[in-house]
């Protein structure tokens, strides 16, 4: 879901605590909402089959 550059920056961040901090800082930047949209578009445009967790499937079909 991440761009190649962002993924490389994420993997270079180090241990789990540092990676968590990376994401907190990444989403806190000016266009944090746009990054979420970018991630969603990458998921929906993907040609790879995605096995969504059951709780997400339930959330998407709630009330229907």
N, CA, C and O atoms as a GROMACS GRO file, in nm:
protein
  256
    1UNK      N    1   0.081  -0.119   0.000
    1UNK     CA    2   0.000   0.000   0.000
    1UNK      C    3   0.085   0.126   0.000
    1UNK      O    4   0.034   0.235  -0.027
    2UNK      N    5   0.212   0.113   0.030
    2UNK     CA    6   0.298   0.230   0.033
    2UNK      C    7   0.373   0.245  -0.098
    2UNK      O    8   0.400   0.147  -0.168
    3UNK      N    9   0.406   0.368  -0.130
    3UNK     CA   10   0.492   0.389  -0.247
    3UNK      C   11   0.628   0.326  -0.218
    3UNK      O   12   0.662   0.300  -0.102
    4UNK      N   13   0.705   0.303  -0.321
    4UNK     CA   14   0.837   0.242  -0.303
    4UNK      C   15   0.923   0.328  -0.212
    4UNK      O   16   0.990   0.276  -0.123
    5UNK      N   17   0.922   0.458  -0.233
    5UNK     CA   18   1.003   0.548  -0.152
    5UNK      C   19   0.960   0.543  -0.005
    5UNK      O   20   1.045   0.533   0.084
    6UNK      N   21   0.830   0.550   0.020
    6UNK     CA   22   0.782   0.548   0.157
    6UNK      C   23   0.811   0.414   0.222
    6UNK      O   24   0.850   0.409   0.339
    7UNK      N   25   0.794   0.304   0.149
    7UNK     CA   26   0.824   0.172   0.203
    7UNK      C   27   0.972   0.162   0.239
    7UNK      O   28   1.006   0.110   0.345
    8UNK      N   29   1.058   0.212   0.152
    8UNK     CA   30   1.202   0.209   0.182
    8UNK      C   31   1.235   0.292   0.305
    8UNK      O   32   1.316   0.251   0.388
    9UNK      N   33   1.171   0.408   0.319
    9UNK     CA   34   1.192   0.491   0.438
    9UNK      C   35   1.141   0.418   0.562
    9UNK      O   36   1.205   0.423   0.668
   10UNK      N   37   1.027   0.352   0.550
   10UNK     CA   38   0.969   0.276   0.662
   10UNK      C   39   1.062   0.163   0.706
   10UNK      O   40   1.088   0.147   0.825
   11UNK      N   41   1.111   0.085   0.611
   11UNK     CA   42   1.196  -0.029   0.647
   11UNK      C   43   1.330   0.018   0.704
   11UNK      O   44   1.392  -0.053   0.784
   12UNK      N   45   1.375   0.136   0.665
   12UNK     CA   46   1.500   0.189   0.718
   12UNK      C   47   1.483   0.250   0.857
   12UNK      O   48   1.581   0.283   0.923
   13UNK      N   49   1.359   0.266   0.901
   13UNK     CA   50   1.332   0.333   1.029
   13UNK      C   51   1.386   0.256   1.149
   13UNK      O   52   1.413   0.317   1.253
   14UNK      N   53   1.403   0.126   1.137
   14UNK     CA   54   1.462   0.050   1.248
   14UNK      C   55   1.364  -0.041   1.316
   14UNK      O   56   1.288  -0.113   1.250
   15UNK      N   57   1.364  -0.039   1.449
   15UNK     CA   58   1.281  -0.132   1.526
   15UNK      C   59   1.134  -0.090   1.524
   15UNK      O   60   1.098   0.011   1.464
   16UNK      N   61   1.051  -0.169   1.589
   16UNK     CA   62   0.906  -0.146   1.587
   16UNK      C   63   0.869  -0.009   1.641
   16UNK      O   64   0.784   0.059   1.583
   17UNK      N   65   0.931   0.033   1.748
   17UNK     CA   66   0.900   0.165   1.806
   17UNK      C   67   0.934   0.277   1.708
   17UNK      O   68   0.858   0.373   1.694
   18UNK      N   69   1.045   0.263   1.640
   18UNK     CA   70   1.085   0.366   1.543
   18UNK      C   71   0.993   0.364   1.420
   18UNK      O   72   0.963   0.469   1.364
   19UNK      N   73   0.948   0.245   1.380
   19UNK     CA   74   0.855   0.236   1.266
   19UNK      C   75   0.720   0.295   1.303
   19UNK      O   76   0.656   0.361   1.221
   20UNK      N   77   0.676   0.272   1.425
   20UNK     CA   78   0.551   0.332   1.470
   20UNK      C   79   0.561   0.485   1.466
   20UNK      O   80   0.471   0.553   1.417
   21UNK      N   81   0.672   0.537   1.516
   21UNK     CA   82   0.695   0.681   1.514
   21UNK      C   83   0.698   0.732   1.370
   21UNK      O   84   0.646   0.840   1.342
   22UNK      N   85   0.758   0.655   1.278
   22UNK     CA   86   0.762   0.693   1.138
   22UNK      C   87   0.619   0.714   1.085
   22UNK      O   88   0.589   0.815   1.022
   23UNK      N   89   0.529   0.617   1.112
   23UNK     CA   90   0.392   0.629   1.063
   23UNK      C   91   0.317   0.742   1.131
   23UNK      O   92   0.240   0.813   1.066
   24UNK      N   93   0.337   0.760   1.259
   24UNK     CA   94   0.271   0.871   1.328
   24UNK      C   95   0.312   1.004   1.265
   24UNK      O   96   0.228   1.091   1.240
   25UNK      N   97   0.440   1.020   1.240
   25UNK     CA   98   0.489   1.144   1.178
   25UNK      C   99   0.441   1.156   1.034
   25UNK      O  100   0.406   1.265   0.989
   26UNK      N  101   0.440   1.044   0.962
   26UNK     CA  102   0.401   1.044   0.821
   26UNK      C  103   0.256   1.087   0.804
   26UNK      O  104   0.225   1.168   0.717
   27UNK      N  105   0.166   1.034   0.888
   27UNK     CA  106   0.025   1.071   0.878
   27UNK      C  107  -0.004   1.209   0.936
   27UNK      O  108  -0.105   1.270   0.901
   28UNK      N  109   0.082   1.258   1.022
   28UNK     CA  110   0.061   1.390   1.083
   28UNK      C  111   0.101   1.503   0.990
   28UNK      O  112   0.068   1.619   1.015
   29UNK      N  113   0.172   1.472   0.883
   29UNK     CA  114   0.215   1.576   0.790
   29UNK      C  115   0.095   1.641   0.722
   29UNK      O  116  -0.018   1.593   0.735
   30UNK      N  117   0.118   1.747   0.651
   30UNK     CA  118   0.013   1.830   0.591
   30UNK      C  119  -0.090   1.749   0.513
   30UNK      O  120  -0.210   1.774   0.527
   31UNK      N  121  -0.049   1.654   0.434
   31UNK     CA  122  -0.143   1.581   0.348
   31UNK      C  123  -0.173   1.441   0.400
   31UNK      O  124  -0.183   1.346   0.322
   32UNK      N  125  -0.186   1.427   0.532
   32UNK     CA  126  -0.212   1.296   0.590
   32UNK      C  127  -0.336   1.229   0.535
   32UNK      O  128  -0.334   1.109   0.508
   33UNK      N  129  -0.444   1.304   0.516
   33UNK     CA  130  -0.566   1.248   0.460
   33UNK      C  131  -0.546   1.199   0.318
   33UNK      O  132  -0.602   1.096   0.278
   34UNK      N  133  -0.468   1.273   0.241
   34UNK     CA  134  -0.438   1.233   0.104
   34UNK      C  135  -0.363   1.102   0.099
   34UNK      O  136  -0.381   1.022   0.007
   35UNK      N  137  -0.277   1.080   0.198
   35UNK     CA  138  -0.203   0.954   0.204
   35UNK      C  139  -0.298   0.838   0.228
   35UNK      O  140  -0.278   0.730   0.173
   36UNK      N  141  -0.399   0.859   0.310
   36UNK     CA  142  -0.498   0.754   0.334
   36UNK      C  143  -0.574   0.725   0.205
   36UNK      O  144  -0.599   0.609   0.172
   37UNK      N  145  -0.609   0.830   0.133
   37UNK     CA  146  -0.679   0.813   0.005
   37UNK      C  147  -0.588   0.739  -0.093
   37UNK      O  148  -0.633   0.649  -0.164
   38UNK      N  149  -0.461   0.778  -0.098
   38UNK     CA  150  -0.366   0.712  -0.186
   38UNK      C  151  -0.358   0.563  -0.154
   38UNK      O  152  -0.356   0.479  -0.244
   39UNK      N  153  -0.353   0.530  -0.025
   39UNK     CA  154  -0.348   0.389   0.015
   39UNK      C  155  -0.474   0.316  -0.029
   39UNK      O  156  -0.466   0.204  -0.079
   40UNK      N  157  -0.589   0.378  -0.012
   40UNK     CA  158  -0.716   0.315  -0.052
   40UNK      C  159  -0.720   0.293  -0.203
   40UNK      O  160  -0.763   0.187  -0.249
   41UNK      N  161  -0.675   0.390  -0.279
   41UNK     CA  162  -0.674   0.376  -0.425
   41UNK      C  163  -0.584   0.261  -0.466
   41UNK      O  164  -0.618   0.184  -0.555
   42UNK      N  165  -0.468   0.250  -0.403
   42UNK     CA  166  -0.376   0.140  -0.434
   42UNK      C  167  -0.442   0.005  -0.405
   42UNK      O  168  -0.422  -0.091  -0.481
   43UNK      N  169  -0.517  -0.004  -0.299
   43UNK     CA  170  -0.586  -0.129  -0.266
   43UNK      C  171  -0.690  -0.160  -0.373
   43UNK      O  172  -0.694  -0.272  -0.426
   44UNK      N  173  -0.774  -0.064  -0.406
   44UNK     CA  174  -0.882  -0.089  -0.501
   44UNK      C  175  -0.833  -0.108  -0.643
   44UNK      O  176  -0.899  -0.176  -0.722
   45UNK      N  177  -0.719  -0.051  -0.678
   45UNK     CA  178  -0.664  -0.066  -0.812
   45UNK      C  179  -0.575  -0.190  -0.826
   45UNK      O  180  -0.531  -0.223  -0.936
   46UNK      N  181  -0.549  -0.256  -0.717
   46UNK     CA  182  -0.458  -0.370  -0.718
   46UNK      C  183  -0.516  -0.487  -0.798
   46UNK      O  184  -0.636  -0.512  -0.795
   47UNK      N  185  -0.429  -0.556  -0.868
   47UNK     CA  186  -0.471  -0.677  -0.939
   47UNK      C  187  -0.445  -0.801  -0.855
   47UNK      O  188  -0.476  -0.913  -0.897
   48UNK      N  189  -0.388  -0.781  -0.738
   48UNK     CA  190  -0.359  -0.892  -0.647
   48UNK      C  191  -0.482  -0.918  -0.561
   48UNK      O  192  -0.544  -0.824  -0.511
   49UNK      N  193  -0.517  -1.044  -0.544
   49UNK     CA  194  -0.631  -1.079  -0.457
   49UNK      C  195  -0.597  -1.041  -0.314
   49UNK      O  196  -0.489  -1.073  -0.263
   50UNK      N  197  -0.690  -0.974  -0.249
   50UNK     CA  198  -0.669  -0.930  -0.111
   50UNK      C  199  -0.765  -1.006  -0.021
   50UNK      O  200  -0.886  -1.005  -0.044
   51UNK      N  201  -0.712  -1.071   0.079
   51UNK     CA  202  -0.794  -1.141   0.177
   51UNK      C  203  -0.817  -1.049   0.295
   51UNK      O  204  -0.733  -1.038   0.384
   52UNK      N  205  -0.932  -0.983   0.295
   52UNK     CA  206  -0.964  -0.889   0.401
   52UNK      C  207  -1.000  -0.964   0.529
   52UNK      O  208  -1.061  -1.070   0.522
   53UNK      N  209  -0.962  -0.910   0.644
   53UNK     CA  210  -1.002  -0.971   0.771
   53UNK      C  211  -1.154  -0.968   0.785
   53UNK      O  212  -1.220  -0.877   0.735
   54UNK      N  213  -1.208  -1.066   0.851
   54UNK     CA  214  -1.353  -1.079   0.866
   54UNK      C  215  -1.416  -0.953   0.926
   54UNK      O  216  -1.524  -0.912   0.885
   55UNK      N  217  -1.348  -0.890   1.023
   55UNK     CA  218  -1.407  -0.772   1.086
   55UNK      C  219  -1.424  -0.658   0.987
   55UNK      O  220  -1.517  -0.578   1.001
   56UNK      N  221  -1.336  -0.647   0.887
   56UNK     CA  222  -1.353  -0.544   0.785
   56UNK      C  223  -1.469  -0.576   0.692
   56UNK      O  224  -1.545  -0.487   0.654
   57UNK      N  225  -1.483  -0.702   0.657
   57UNK     CA  226  -1.595  -0.742   0.572
   57UNK      C  227  -1.726  -0.713   0.643
   57UNK      O  228  -1.821  -0.662   0.582
   58UNK      N  229  -1.732  -0.746   0.771
   58UNK     CA  230  -1.854  -0.717   0.850
   58UNK      C  231  -1.881  -0.567   0.856
   58UNK      O  232  -1.996  -0.524   0.846
   59UNK      N  233  -1.777  -0.488   0.873
   59UNK     CA  234  -1.795  -0.342   0.881
   59UNK      C  235  -1.845  -0.286   0.749
   59UNK      O  236  -1.928  -0.195   0.748
   60UNK      N  237  -1.796  -0.340   0.636
   60UNK     CA  238  -1.837  -0.289   0.505
   60UNK      C  239  -1.980  -0.330   0.470
   60UNK      O  240  -2.046  -0.264   0.390
   61UNK      N  241  -2.027  -0.436   0.530
   61UNK     CA  242  -2.163  -0.482   0.497
   61UNK      C  243  -2.262  -0.455   0.611
   61UNK      O  244  -2.376  -0.502   0.606
   62UNK      N  245  -2.220  -0.381   0.712
   62UNK     CA  246  -2.305  -0.352   0.826
   62UNK      C  247  -2.431  -0.279   0.781
   62UNK      O  248  -2.425  -0.179   0.710
   63UNK      N  249  -2.543  -0.331   0.824
   63UNK     CA  250  -2.671  -0.268   0.794
   63UNK      C  251  -2.729  -0.300   0.659
   63UNK      O  252  -2.837  -0.250   0.625
   64UNK      N  253  -2.660  -0.382   0.579
   64UNK     CA  254  -2.717  -0.412   0.447
   64UNK      C  255  -2.786  -0.546   0.448
   64UNK      O  256  -2.840  -0.588   0.346
   0.00000   0.00000   0.00000
